[in-house]
Structure formats: structure tokens, C-alpha cells
Amino acid sequence: MSPVTTLDTVANIKPIARDRLMLIEPEFDSIQQLPTGQVGTVLEIYEGENPGYLVEFADLDGREYAMAMLTLDELLPLRYELPLAS
């Protein structure tokens, strides 16, 4: 089972090149890469030998500005609660 599920909040831990991005807002057309640490939401998980994660990146107002297909080694799941041992 993947440590990342649909609708999880994640951050990219590697820069994502422009040619791998689908930019939504025209004001971002000039960026060359999505820098490390951008926060996004996992929309879809594509199973297989090398699973892919479709991630939507949005600003603080909820406006989507980019989407990218990422691999697990490019993601850091963000957690709001500390799991306690039972």
C-alpha cells in the first residue's frame, strides 16, 4: 500500500522541470521549473510497476496554477497529526 493516497497534501522534494508541468494560470508561463517545497493535493494515483501521482498545485486562495505527474520519490506527504502507537 502506498504511503500517499488520493486527496493527500504533499510537497515536491525535487524541482519539477517546466516540460513536466501543465500550467493553468497564464501569469506563470515564464517559470522554468516548480521549485522544491511547493504544496499540492494528490488528485489521482495511477497504479503499476512505477505508480504515478497526479498532483494539483494551488495558491493560498485555492487558485490552481499547475498540475504535474510525479513519482513517489518526488513527494513528501504532509501530516497534521502525529500517529500514536497503540
PyMOL Python script that loads the backbone (N, CA, C, O; Angstrom):
from pymol import cmd

cmd.read_pdbstr("""\
ATOM      1  N   MET A   1       0.837  -1.187   0.000  1.00  0.00           N
ATOM      2  CA  MET A   1       0.000   0.000   0.000  1.00  0.00           C
ATOM      3  C   MET A   1       0.878   1.245   0.000  1.00  0.00           C
ATOM      4  O   MET A   1       1.880   1.304   0.713  1.00  0.00           O
ATOM      5  N   SER A   2       0.508   2.217  -0.784  1.00  0.00           N
ATOM      6  CA  SER A   2       1.280   3.440  -0.915  1.00  0.00           C
ATOM      7  C   SER A   2       1.125   4.324   0.325  1.00  0.00           C
ATOM      8  O   SER A   2       0.042   4.385   0.908  1.00  0.00           O
ATOM      9  N   PRO A   3       2.204   5.011   0.733  1.00  0.00           N
ATOM     10  CA  PRO A   3       2.099   5.950   1.854  1.00  0.00           C
ATOM     11  C   PRO A   3       1.374   7.234   1.448  1.00  0.00           C
ATOM     12  O   PRO A   3       1.132   8.101   2.288  1.00  0.00           O
ATOM     13  N   VAL A   4       1.029   7.358   0.176  1.00  0.00           N
ATOM     14  CA  VAL A   4       0.319   8.529  -0.335  1.00  0.00           C
ATOM     15  C   VAL A   4      -1.003   8.062  -0.930  1.00  0.00           C
ATOM     16  O   VAL A   4      -1.031   7.122  -1.724  1.00  0.00           O
ATOM     17  N   THR A   5      -2.096   8.712  -0.551  1.00  0.00           N
ATOM     18  CA  THR A   5      -3.408   8.363  -1.067  1.00  0.00           C
ATOM     19  C   THR A   5      -4.062   9.581  -1.729  1.00  0.00           C
ATOM     20  O   THR A   5      -3.585  10.706  -1.584  1.00  0.00           O
ATOM     21  N   THR A   6      -5.138   9.346  -2.445  1.00  0.00           N
ATOM     22  CA  THR A   6      -5.870  10.416  -3.104  1.00  0.00           C
ATOM     23  C   THR A   6      -6.320  11.453  -2.081  1.00  0.00           C
ATOM     24  O   THR A   6      -6.781  11.112  -0.992  1.00  0.00           O
ATOM     25  N   LEU A   7      -6.180  12.703  -2.444  1.00  0.00           N
ATOM     26  CA  LEU A   7      -6.513  13.888  -1.648  1.00  0.00           C
ATOM     27  C   LEU A   7      -5.522  14.181  -0.527  1.00  0.00           C
ATOM     28  O   LEU A   7      -5.755  15.083   0.277  1.00  0.00           O
ATOM     29  N   ASP A   8      -4.424  13.436  -0.459  1.00  0.00           N
ATOM     30  CA  ASP A   8      -3.367  13.770   0.500  1.00  0.00           C
ATOM     31  C   ASP A   8      -2.717  15.090   0.108  1.00  0.00           C
ATOM     32  O   ASP A   8      -2.613  15.426  -1.071  1.00  0.00           O
ATOM     33  N   THR A   9      -2.286  15.822   1.114  1.00  0.00           N
ATOM     34  CA  THR A   9      -1.499  17.025   0.903  1.00  0.00           C
ATOM     35  C   THR A   9      -0.041  16.606   0.852  1.00  0.00           C
ATOM     36  O   THR A   9       0.434  15.876   1.722  1.00  0.00           O
ATOM     37  N   VAL A  10       0.665  17.069  -0.169  1.00  0.00           N
ATOM     38  CA  VAL A  10       2.068  16.688  -0.369  1.00  0.00           C
ATOM     39  C   VAL A  10       2.882  17.922  -0.740  1.00  0.00           C
ATOM     40  O   VAL A  10       2.332  18.968  -1.084  1.00  0.00           O
ATOM     41  N   ALA A  11       4.187  17.781  -0.663  1.00  0.00           N
ATOM     42  CA  ALA A  11       5.113  18.793  -1.167  1.00  0.00           C
ATOM     43  C   ALA A  11       6.093  18.092  -2.090  1.00  0.00           C
ATOM     44  O   ALA A  11       6.438  16.930  -1.876  1.00  0.00           O
ATOM     45  N   ASN A  12       6.542  18.805  -3.121  1.00  0.00           N
ATOM     46  CA  ASN A  12       7.550  18.209  -4.001  1.00  0.00           C
ATOM     47  C   ASN A  12       8.919  18.404  -3.362  1.00  0.00           C
ATOM     48  O   ASN A  12       9.238  19.489  -2.878  1.00  0.00           O
ATOM     49  N   ILE A  13       9.724  17.348  -3.364  1.00  0.00           N
ATOM     50  CA  ILE A  13      11.044  17.405  -2.732  1.00  0.00           C
ATOM     51  C   ILE A  13      12.170  17.554  -3.746  1.00  0.00           C
ATOM     52  O   ILE A  13      13.349  17.563  -3.391  1.00  0.00           O
ATOM     53  N   LYS A  14      11.784  17.671  -5.015  1.00  0.00           N
ATOM     54  CA  LYS A  14      12.735  17.922  -6.098  1.00  0.00           C
ATOM     55  C   LYS A  14      12.118  18.975  -7.006  1.00  0.00           C
ATOM     56  O   LYS A  14      10.894  19.021  -7.135  1.00  0.00           O
ATOM     57  N   PRO A  15      12.918  19.818  -7.635  1.00  0.00           N
ATOM     58  CA  PRO A  15      12.352  20.753  -8.604  1.00  0.00           C
ATOM     59  C   PRO A  15      11.701  19.975  -9.751  1.00  0.00           C
ATOM     60  O   PRO A  15      12.181  18.911 -10.142  1.00  0.00           O
ATOM     61  N   ILE A  16      10.610  20.516 -10.281  1.00  0.00           N
ATOM     62  CA  ILE A  16       9.899  19.871 -11.385  1.00  0.00           C
ATOM     63  C   ILE A  16      10.087  20.747 -12.626  1.00  0.00           C
ATOM     64  O   ILE A  16       9.683  21.909 -12.646  1.00  0.00           O
ATOM     65  N   ALA A  17      10.702  20.173 -13.652  1.00  0.00           N
ATOM     66  CA  ALA A  17      11.009  20.915 -14.877  1.00  0.00           C
ATOM     67  C   ALA A  17       9.744  21.394 -15.576  1.00  0.00           C
ATOM     68  O   ALA A  17       8.696  20.754 -15.494  1.00  0.00           O
ATOM     69  N   ARG A  18       9.850  22.506 -16.252  1.00  0.00           N
ATOM     70  CA  ARG A  18       8.732  23.146 -16.951  1.00  0.00           C
ATOM     71  C   ARG A  18       8.047  22.192 -17.930  1.00  0.00           C
ATOM     72  O   ARG A  18       6.823  22.219 -18.057  1.00  0.00           O
ATOM     73  N   ASP A  19       8.809  21.358 -18.616  1.00  0.00           N
ATOM     74  CA  ASP A  19       8.211  20.464 -19.607  1.00  0.00           C
ATOM     75  C   ASP A  19       7.368  19.347 -18.990  1.00  0.00           C
ATOM     76  O   ASP A  19       6.681  18.622 -19.710  1.00  0.00           O
ATOM     77  N   ARG A  20       7.415  19.204 -17.672  1.00  0.00           N
ATOM     78  CA  ARG A  20       6.585  18.220 -16.972  1.00  0.00           C
ATOM     79  C   ARG A  20       5.355  18.856 -16.331  1.00  0.00           C
ATOM     80  O   ARG A  20       4.541  18.157 -15.726  1.00  0.00           O
ATOM     81  N   LEU A  21       5.216  20.163 -16.456  1.00  0.00           N
ATOM     82  CA  LEU A  21       4.117  20.879 -15.815  1.00  0.00           C
ATOM     83  C   LEU A  21       3.020  21.226 -16.811  1.00  0.00           C
ATOM     84  O   LEU A  21       3.290  21.527 -17.974  1.00  0.00           O
ATOM     85  N   MET A  22       1.785  21.180 -16.340  1.00  0.00           N
ATOM     86  CA  MET A  22       0.684  21.772 -17.062  1.00  0.00           C
ATOM     87  C   MET A  22       0.336  23.029 -16.266  1.00  0.00           C
ATOM     88  O   MET A  22      -0.237  22.946 -15.179  1.00  0.00           O
ATOM     89  N   LEU A  23       0.687  24.192 -16.817  1.00  0.00           N
ATOM     90  CA  LEU A  23       0.432  25.449 -16.126  1.00  0.00           C
ATOM     91  C   LEU A  23      -0.969  25.930 -16.456  1.00  0.00           C
ATOM     92  O   LEU A  23      -1.376  25.942 -17.618  1.00  0.00           O
ATOM     93  N   ILE A  24      -1.699  26.324 -15.434  1.00  0.00           N
ATOM     94  CA  ILE A  24      -3.091  26.703 -15.582  1.00  0.00           C
ATOM     95  C   ILE A  24      -3.236  28.218 -15.753  1.00  0.00           C
ATOM     96  O   ILE A  24      -3.959  28.675 -16.639  1.00  0.00           O
ATOM     97  N   GLU A  25      -2.567  28.979 -14.928  1.00  0.00           N
ATOM     98  CA  GLU A  25      -2.663  30.438 -14.957  1.00  0.00           C
ATOM     99  C   GLU A  25      -1.597  31.016 -15.876  1.00  0.00           C
ATOM    100  O   GLU A  25      -0.421  30.687 -15.726  1.00  0.00           O
ATOM    101  N   PRO A  26      -1.976  31.869 -16.825  1.00  0.00           N
ATOM    102  CA  PRO A  26      -1.012  32.443 -17.775  1.00  0.00           C
ATOM    103  C   PRO A  26       0.123  33.226 -17.106  1.00  0.00           C
ATOM    104  O   PRO A  26       1.219  33.322 -17.660  1.00  0.00           O
ATOM    105  N   GLU A  27      -0.130  33.777 -15.936  1.00  0.00           N
ATOM    106  CA  GLU A  27       0.907  34.555 -15.253  1.00  0.00           C
ATOM    107  C   GLU A  27       2.123  33.710 -14.855  1.00  0.00           C
ATOM    108  O   GLU A  27       3.178  34.260 -14.538  1.00  0.00           O
ATOM    109  N   PHE A  28       1.984  32.390 -14.869  1.00  0.00           N
ATOM    110  CA  PHE A  28       3.085  31.503 -14.501  1.00  0.00           C
ATOM    111  C   PHE A  28       3.805  30.918 -15.714  1.00  0.00           C
ATOM    112  O   PHE A  28       4.709  30.099 -15.550  1.00  0.00           O
ATOM    113  N   ASP A  29       3.427  31.317 -16.917  1.00  0.00           N
ATOM    114  CA  ASP A  29       4.020  30.768 -18.144  1.00  0.00           C
ATOM    115  C   ASP A  29       5.531  30.938 -18.226  1.00  0.00           C
ATOM    116  O   ASP A  29       6.198  30.160 -18.908  1.00  0.00           O
ATOM    117  N   SER A  30       6.080  31.928 -17.552  1.00  0.00           N
ATOM    118  CA  SER A  30       7.515  32.207 -17.668  1.00  0.00           C
ATOM    119  C   SER A  30       8.384  31.357 -16.733  1.00  0.00           C
ATOM    120  O   SER A  30       9.609  31.394 -16.848  1.00  0.00           O
ATOM    121  N   ILE A  31       7.784  30.593 -15.813  1.00  0.00           N
ATOM    122  CA  ILE A  31       8.629  29.829 -14.896  1.00  0.00           C
ATOM    123  C   ILE A  31       9.340  28.704 -15.635  1.00  0.00           C
ATOM    124  O   ILE A  31       8.796  28.120 -16.573  1.00  0.00           O
ATOM    125  N   GLN A  32      10.549  28.410 -15.207  1.00  0.00           N
ATOM    126  CA  GLN A  32      11.350  27.347 -15.819  1.00  0.00           C
ATOM    127  C   GLN A  32      11.215  26.025 -15.078  1.00  0.00           C
ATOM    128  O   GLN A  32      11.474  24.960 -15.638  1.00  0.00           O
ATOM    129  N   GLN A  33      10.807  26.101 -13.812  1.00  0.00           N
ATOM    130  CA  GLN A  33      10.611  24.896 -13.020  1.00  0.00           C
ATOM    131  C   GLN A  33       9.753  25.226 -11.813  1.00  0.00           C
ATOM    132  O   GLN A  33       9.643  26.385 -11.412  1.00  0.00           O
ATOM    133  N   LEU A  34       9.155  24.208 -11.245  1.00  0.00           N
ATOM    134  CA  LEU A  34       8.434  24.346  -9.995  1.00  0.00           C
ATOM    135  C   LEU A  34       9.450  24.059  -8.892  1.00  0.00           C
ATOM    136  O   LEU A  34       9.957  22.942  -8.798  1.00  0.00           O
ATOM    137  N   PRO A  35       9.753  25.054  -8.058  1.00  0.00           N
ATOM    138  CA  PRO A  35      10.800  24.843  -7.062  1.00  0.00           C
ATOM    139  C   PRO A  35      10.396  23.836  -5.981  1.00  0.00           C
ATOM    140  O   PRO A  35       9.213  23.568  -5.773  1.00  0.00           O
ATOM    141  N   THR A  36      11.373  23.303  -5.322  1.00  0.00           N
ATOM    142  CA  THR A  36      11.161  22.379  -4.216  1.00  0.00           C
ATOM    143  C   THR A  36      10.312  23.033  -3.131  1.00  0.00           C
ATOM    144  O   THR A  36      10.457  24.220  -2.841  1.00  0.00           O
ATOM    145  N   GLY A  37       9.429  22.242  -2.541  1.00  0.00           N
ATOM    146  CA  GLY A  37       8.654  22.705  -1.398  1.00  0.00           C
ATOM    147  C   GLY A  37       7.279  23.241  -1.706  1.00  0.00           C
ATOM    148  O   GLY A  37       6.584  23.707  -0.803  1.00  0.00           O
ATOM    149  N   GLN A  38       6.864  23.188  -2.969  1.00  0.00           N
ATOM    150  CA  GLN A  38       5.520  23.651  -3.302  1.00  0.00           C
ATOM    151  C   GLN A  38       4.507  22.628  -2.787  1.00  0.00           C
ATOM    152  O   GLN A  38       4.730  21.422  -2.891  1.00  0.00           O
ATOM    153  N   VAL A  39       3.411  23.106  -2.241  1.00  0.00           N
ATOM    154  CA  VAL A  39       2.393  22.246  -1.638  1.00  0.00           C
ATOM    155  C   VAL A  39       1.284  21.978  -2.646  1.00  0.00           C
ATOM    156  O   VAL A  39       0.817  22.885  -3.334  1.00  0.00           O
ATOM    157  N   GLY A  40       0.870  20.712  -2.720  1.00  0.00           N
ATOM    158  CA  GLY A  40      -0.183  20.325  -3.645  1.00  0.00           C
ATOM    159  C   GLY A  40      -1.069  19.241  -3.065  1.00  0.00           C
ATOM    160  O   GLY A  40      -0.871  18.781  -1.940  1.00  0.00           O
ATOM    161  N   THR A  41      -2.051  18.844  -3.861  1.00  0.00           N
ATOM    162  CA  THR A  41      -3.004  17.806  -3.481  1.00  0.00           C
ATOM    163  C   THR A  41      -2.969  16.688  -4.520  1.00  0.00           C
ATOM    164  O   THR A  41      -2.983  16.954  -5.722  1.00  0.00           O
ATOM    165  N   VAL A  42      -2.925  15.452  -4.062  1.00  0.00           N
ATOM    166  CA  VAL A  42      -2.940  14.298  -4.961  1.00  0.00           C
ATOM    167  C   VAL A  42      -4.370  14.112  -5.469  1.00  0.00           C
ATOM    168  O   VAL A  42      -5.292  13.889  -4.685  1.00  0.00           O
ATOM    169  N   LEU A  43      -4.545  14.206  -6.796  1.00  0.00           N
ATOM    170  CA  LEU A  43      -5.867  14.040  -7.393  1.00  0.00           C
ATOM    171  C   LEU A  43      -6.124  12.620  -7.862  1.00  0.00           C
ATOM    172  O   LEU A  43      -7.231  12.101  -7.719  1.00  0.00           O
ATOM    173  N   GLU A  44      -5.109  11.997  -8.417  1.00  0.00           N
ATOM    174  CA  GLU A  44      -5.244  10.633  -8.959  1.00  0.00           C
ATOM    175  C   GLU A  44      -3.967   9.865  -8.683  1.00  0.00           C
ATOM    176  O   GLU A  44      -2.881  10.440  -8.612  1.00  0.00           O
ATOM    177  N   ILE A  45      -4.112   8.560  -8.529  1.00  0.00           N
ATOM    178  CA  ILE A  45      -2.964   7.665  -8.409  1.00  0.00           C
ATOM    179  C   ILE A  45      -3.083   6.647  -9.524  1.00  0.00           C
ATOM    180  O   ILE A  45      -4.109   5.980  -9.661  1.00  0.00           O
ATOM    181  N   TYR A  46      -2.035   6.526 -10.319  1.00  0.00           N
ATOM    182  CA  TYR A  46      -2.012   5.576 -11.419  1.00  0.00           C
ATOM    183  C   TYR A  46      -1.129   4.409 -11.003  1.00  0.00           C
ATOM    184  O   TYR A  46       0.093   4.531 -10.922  1.00  0.00           O
ATOM    185  N   GLU A  47      -1.769   3.276 -10.743  1.00  0.00           N
ATOM    186  CA  GLU A  47      -1.075   2.079 -10.258  1.00  0.00           C
ATOM    187  C   GLU A  47      -0.224   1.473 -11.358  1.00  0.00           C
ATOM    188  O   GLU A  47      -0.393   1.777 -12.538  1.00  0.00           O
ATOM    189  N   GLY A  48       0.679   0.624 -10.955  1.00  0.00           N
ATOM    190  CA  GLY A  48       1.533  -0.078 -11.894  1.00  0.00           C
ATOM    191  C   GLY A  48       2.884  -0.317 -11.282  1.00  0.00           C
ATOM    192  O   GLY A  48       3.082  -0.099 -10.087  1.00  0.00           O
ATOM    193  N   GLU A  49       3.811  -0.761 -12.090  1.00  0.00           N
ATOM    194  CA  GLU A  49       5.168  -1.028 -11.612  1.00  0.00           C
ATOM    195  C   GLU A  49       5.802   0.227 -11.037  1.00  0.00           C
ATOM    196  O   GLU A  49       6.472   0.172 -10.006  1.00  0.00           O
ATOM    197  N   ASN A  50       5.593   1.361 -11.701  1.00  0.00           N
ATOM    198  CA  ASN A  50       6.068   2.663 -11.222  1.00  0.00           C
ATOM    199  C   ASN A  50       4.861   3.585 -11.098  1.00  0.00           C
ATOM    200  O   ASN A  50       4.528   4.297 -12.045  1.00  0.00           O
ATOM    201  N   PRO A  51       4.195   3.580  -9.929  1.00  0.00           N
ATOM    202  CA  PRO A  51       2.985   4.387  -9.776  1.00  0.00           C
ATOM    203  C   PRO A  51       3.243   5.872 -10.045  1.00  0.00           C
ATOM    204  O   PRO A  51       4.322   6.391  -9.762  1.00  0.00           O
ATOM    205  N   GLY A  52       2.244   6.530 -10.590  1.00  0.00           N
ATOM    206  CA  GLY A  52       2.314   7.963 -10.837  1.00  0.00           C
ATOM    207  C   GLY A  52       1.252   8.670 -10.025  1.00  0.00           C
ATOM    208  O   GLY A  52       0.182   8.118  -9.770  1.00  0.00           O
ATOM    209  N   TYR A  53       1.548   9.888  -9.620  1.00  0.00           N
ATOM    210  CA  TYR A  53       0.651  10.676  -8.781  1.00  0.00           C
ATOM    211  C   TYR A  53       0.373  11.999  -9.477  1.00  0.00           C
ATOM    212  O   TYR A  53       1.283  12.802  -9.682  1.00  0.00           O
ATOM    213  N   LEU A  54      -0.892  12.227  -9.840  1.00  0.00           N
ATOM    214  CA  LEU A  54      -1.276  13.495 -10.439  1.00  0.00           C
ATOM    215  C   LEU A  54      -1.521  14.481  -9.306  1.00  0.00           C
ATOM    216  O   LEU A  54      -2.428  14.303  -8.492  1.00  0.00           O
ATOM    217  N   VAL A  55      -0.693  15.530  -9.267  1.00  0.00           N
ATOM    218  CA  VAL A  55      -0.732  16.489  -8.171  1.00  0.00           C
ATOM    219  C   VAL A  55      -1.152  17.854  -8.705  1.00  0.00           C
ATOM    220  O   VAL A  55      -0.633  18.330  -9.715  1.00  0.00           O
ATOM    221  N   GLU A  56      -2.093  18.468  -8.013  1.00  0.00           N
ATOM    222  CA  GLU A  56      -2.540  19.826  -8.331  1.00  0.00           C
ATOM    223  C   GLU A  56      -1.889  20.781  -7.336  1.00  0.00           C
ATOM    224  O   GLU A  56      -1.932  20.560  -6.125  1.00  0.00           O
ATOM    225  N   PHE A  57      -1.290  21.839  -7.859  1.00  0.00           N
ATOM    226  CA  PHE A  57      -0.679  22.865  -7.022  1.00  0.00           C
ATOM    227  C   PHE A  57      -1.548  24.113  -7.073  1.00  0.00           C
ATOM    228  O   PHE A  57      -1.948  24.548  -8.153  1.00  0.00           O
ATOM    229  N   ALA A  58      -1.840  24.692  -5.916  1.00  0.00           N
ATOM    230  CA  ALA A  58      -2.709  25.867  -5.830  1.00  0.00           C
ATOM    231  C   ALA A  58      -2.125  26.872  -4.845  1.00  0.00           C
ATOM    232  O   ALA A  58      -1.319  26.528  -3.980  1.00  0.00           O
ATOM    233  N   ASP A  59      -2.555  28.134  -5.002  1.00  0.00           N
ATOM    234  CA  ASP A  59      -2.082  29.172  -4.089  1.00  0.00           C
ATOM    235  C   ASP A  59      -2.940  29.175  -2.818  1.00  0.00           C
ATOM    236  O   ASP A  59      -3.836  28.343  -2.667  1.00  0.00           O
ATOM    237  N   LEU A  60      -2.666  30.101  -1.920  1.00  0.00           N
ATOM    238  CA  LEU A  60      -3.391  30.151  -0.645  1.00  0.00           C
ATOM    239  C   LEU A  60      -4.872  30.490  -0.799  1.00  0.00           C
ATOM    240  O   LEU A  60      -5.671  30.234   0.103  1.00  0.00           O
ATOM    241  N   ASP A  61      -5.231  31.062  -1.937  1.00  0.00           N
ATOM    242  CA  ASP A  61      -6.639  31.364  -2.206  1.00  0.00           C
ATOM    243  C   ASP A  61      -7.349  30.195  -2.892  1.00  0.00           C
ATOM    244  O   ASP A  61      -8.531  30.296  -3.224  1.00  0.00           O
ATOM    245  N   GLY A  62      -6.636  29.093  -3.104  1.00  0.00           N
ATOM    246  CA  GLY A  62      -7.221  27.918  -3.729  1.00  0.00           C
ATOM    247  C   GLY A  62      -7.215  27.938  -5.245  1.00  0.00           C
ATOM    248  O   GLY A  62      -7.807  27.062  -5.876  1.00  0.00           O
ATOM    249  N   ARG A  63      -6.548  28.936  -5.848  1.00  0.00           N
ATOM    250  CA  ARG A  63      -6.466  29.001  -7.314  1.00  0.00           C
ATOM    251  C   ARG A  63      -5.393  28.050  -7.816  1.00  0.00           C
ATOM    252  O   ARG A  63      -4.212  28.204  -7.503  1.00  0.00           O
ATOM    253  N   GLU A  64      -5.814  27.075  -8.590  1.00  0.00           N
ATOM    254  CA  GLU A  64      -4.872  26.121  -9.172  1.00  0.00           C
ATOM    255  C   GLU A  64      -3.973  26.850 -10.163  1.00  0.00           C
ATOM    256  O   GLU A  64      -4.448  27.628 -10.990  1.00  0.00           O
ATOM    257  N   TYR A  65      -2.654  26.591 -10.072  1.00  0.00           N
ATOM    258  CA  TYR A  65      -1.740  27.204 -11.030  1.00  0.00           C
ATOM    259  C   TYR A  65      -0.931  26.192 -11.815  1.00  0.00           C
ATOM    260  O   TYR A  65      -0.359  26.540 -12.848  1.00  0.00           O
ATOM    261  N   ALA A  66      -0.864  24.937 -11.352  1.00  0.00           N
ATOM    262  CA  ALA A  66      -0.108  23.922 -12.089  1.00  0.00           C
ATOM    263  C   ALA A  66      -0.553  22.528 -11.680  1.00  0.00           C
ATOM    264  O   ALA A  66      -1.082  22.307 -10.591  1.00  0.00           O
ATOM    265  N   MET A  67      -0.316  21.594 -12.600  1.00  0.00           N
ATOM    266  CA  MET A  67      -0.505  20.176 -12.317  1.00  0.00           C
ATOM    267  C   MET A  67       0.715  19.451 -12.850  1.00  0.00           C
ATOM    268  O   MET A  67       1.348  19.893 -13.809  1.00  0.00           O
ATOM    269  N   ALA A  68       1.042  18.320 -12.209  1.00  0.00           N
ATOM    270  CA  ALA A  68       2.182  17.530 -12.665  1.00  0.00           C
ATOM    271  C   ALA A  68       1.977  16.079 -12.276  1.00  0.00           C
ATOM    272  O   ALA A  68       1.357  15.772 -11.258  1.00  0.00           O
ATOM    273  N   MET A  69       2.509  15.192 -13.105  1.00  0.00           N
ATOM    274  CA  MET A  69       2.537  13.769 -12.791  1.00  0.00           C
ATOM    275  C   MET A  69       3.876  13.499 -12.121  1.00  0.00           C
ATOM    276  O   MET A  69       4.929  13.679 -12.734  1.00  0.00           O
ATOM    277  N   LEU A  70       3.839  13.069 -10.870  1.00  0.00           N
ATOM    278  CA  LEU A  70       5.060  12.871 -10.095  1.00  0.00           C
ATOM    279  C   LEU A  70       5.193  11.418  -9.659  1.00  0.00           C
ATOM    280  O   LEU A  70       4.228  10.654  -9.683  1.00  0.00           O
ATOM    281  N   THR A  71       6.391  11.059  -9.265  1.00  0.00           N
ATOM    282  CA  THR A  71       6.652   9.723  -8.728  1.00  0.00           C
ATOM    283  C   THR A  71       6.784   9.825  -7.213  1.00  0.00           C
ATOM    284  O   THR A  71       6.964  10.913  -6.666  1.00  0.00           O
ATOM    285  N   LEU A  72       6.694   8.690  -6.552  1.00  0.00           N
ATOM    286  CA  LEU A  72       6.731   8.674  -5.089  1.00  0.00           C
ATOM    287  C   LEU A  72       8.016   9.302  -4.545  1.00  0.00           C
ATOM    288  O   LEU A  72       7.987   9.955  -3.501  1.00  0.00           O
ATOM    289  N   ASP A  73       9.135   9.114  -5.235  1.00  0.00           N
ATOM    290  CA  ASP A  73      10.401   9.665  -4.734  1.00  0.00           C
ATOM    291  C   ASP A  73      10.503  11.181  -4.928  1.00  0.00           C
ATOM    292  O   ASP A  73      11.502  11.786  -4.539  1.00  0.00           O
ATOM    293  N   GLU A  74       9.484  11.796  -5.523  1.00  0.00           N
ATOM    294  CA  GLU A  74       9.448  13.253  -5.680  1.00  0.00           C
ATOM    295  C   GLU A  74       8.491  13.921  -4.696  1.00  0.00           C
ATOM    296  O   GLU A  74       8.345  15.143  -4.697  1.00  0.00           O
ATOM    297  N   LEU A  75       7.843  13.118  -3.860  1.00  0.00           N
ATOM    298  CA  LEU A  75       6.796  13.618  -2.963  1.00  0.00           C
ATOM    299  C   LEU A  75       7.130  13.433  -1.496  1.00  0.00           C
ATOM    300  O   LEU A  75       7.789  12.469  -1.105  1.00  0.00           O
ATOM    301  N   LEU A  76       6.663  14.374  -0.695  1.00  0.00           N
ATOM    302  CA  LEU A  76       6.709  14.260   0.760  1.00  0.00           C
ATOM    303  C   LEU A  76       5.282  14.427   1.259  1.00  0.00           C
ATOM    304  O   LEU A  76       4.723  15.519   1.153  1.00  0.00           O
ATOM    305  N   PRO A  77       4.666  13.358   1.809  1.00  0.00           N
ATOM    306  CA  PRO A  77       3.326  13.503   2.374  1.00  0.00           C
ATOM    307  C   PRO A  77       3.386  14.435   3.593  1.00  0.00           C
ATOM    308  O   PRO A  77       4.282  14.305   4.427  1.00  0.00           O
ATOM    309  N   LEU A  78       2.452  15.359   3.695  1.00  0.00           N
ATOM    310  CA  LEU A  78       2.393  16.284   4.827  1.00  0.00           C
ATOM    311  C   LEU A  78       1.299  15.820   5.764  1.00  0.00           C
ATOM    312  O   LEU A  78       0.188  15.512   5.332  1.00  0.00           O
ATOM    313  N   ARG A  79       1.610  15.772   7.039  1.00  0.00           N
ATOM    314  CA  ARG A  79       0.676  15.266   8.045  1.00  0.00           C
ATOM    315  C   ARG A  79       0.399  16.343   9.091  1.00  0.00           C
ATOM    316  O   ARG A  79       1.293  17.097   9.476  1.00  0.00           O
ATOM    317  N   TYR A  80      -0.841  16.401   9.541  1.00  0.00           N
ATOM    318  CA  TYR A  80      -1.249  17.367  10.556  1.00  0.00           C
ATOM    319  C   TYR A  80      -1.322  16.743  11.948  1.00  0.00           C
ATOM    320  O   TYR A  80      -1.333  17.455  12.952  1.00  0.00           O
ATOM    321  N   GLU A  81      -1.371  15.427  12.006  1.00  0.00           N
ATOM    322  CA  GLU A  81      -1.476  14.736  13.281  1.00  0.00           C
ATOM    323  C   GLU A  81      -0.350  13.732  13.432  1.00  0.00           C
ATOM    324  O   GLU A  81       0.095  13.129  12.456  1.00  0.00           O
ATOM    325  N   LEU A  82       0.099  13.560  14.648  1.00  0.00           N
ATOM    326  CA  LEU A  82       1.147  12.600  14.951  1.00  0.00           C
ATOM    327  C   LEU A  82       0.509  11.245  15.262  1.00  0.00           C
ATOM    328  O   LEU A  82      -0.269  11.140  16.210  1.00  0.00           O
ATOM    329  N   PRO A  83       0.824  10.201  14.478  1.00  0.00           N
ATOM    330  CA  PRO A  83       0.244   8.889  14.801  1.00  0.00           C
ATOM    331  C   PRO A  83       0.846   8.353  16.108  1.00  0.00           C
ATOM    332  O   PRO A  83       2.061   8.380  16.303  1.00  0.00           O
ATOM    333  N   LEU A  84      -0.007   7.880  16.972  1.00  0.00           N
ATOM    334  CA  LEU A  84       0.436   7.335  18.255  1.00  0.00           C
ATOM    335  C   LEU A  84       0.400   5.820  18.208  1.00  0.00           C
ATOM    336  O   LEU A  84      -0.510   5.224  17.631  1.00  0.00           O
ATOM    337  N   ALA A  85       1.400   5.205  18.822  1.00  0.00           N
ATOM    338  CA  ALA A  85       1.436   3.736  18.903  1.00  0.00           C
ATOM    339  C   ALA A  85       0.308   3.270  19.823  1.00  0.00           C
ATOM    340  O   ALA A  85       0.008   3.903  20.835  1.00  0.00           O
ATOM    341  N   SER A  86      -0.305   2.154  19.449  1.00  0.00           N
ATOM    342  CA  SER A  86      -1.399   1.647  20.297  1.00  0.00           C
ATOM    343  C   SER A  86      -0.956   0.509  21.151  1.00  0.00           C
ATOM    344  O   SER A  86      -1.751  -0.032  21.920  1.00  0.00           O
TER     345      SER A  86
END
""", "prot")
cmd.dss("prot")
cmd.show_as("cartoon", "prot")
cmd.util.cbc("prot")
cmd.orient("prot")
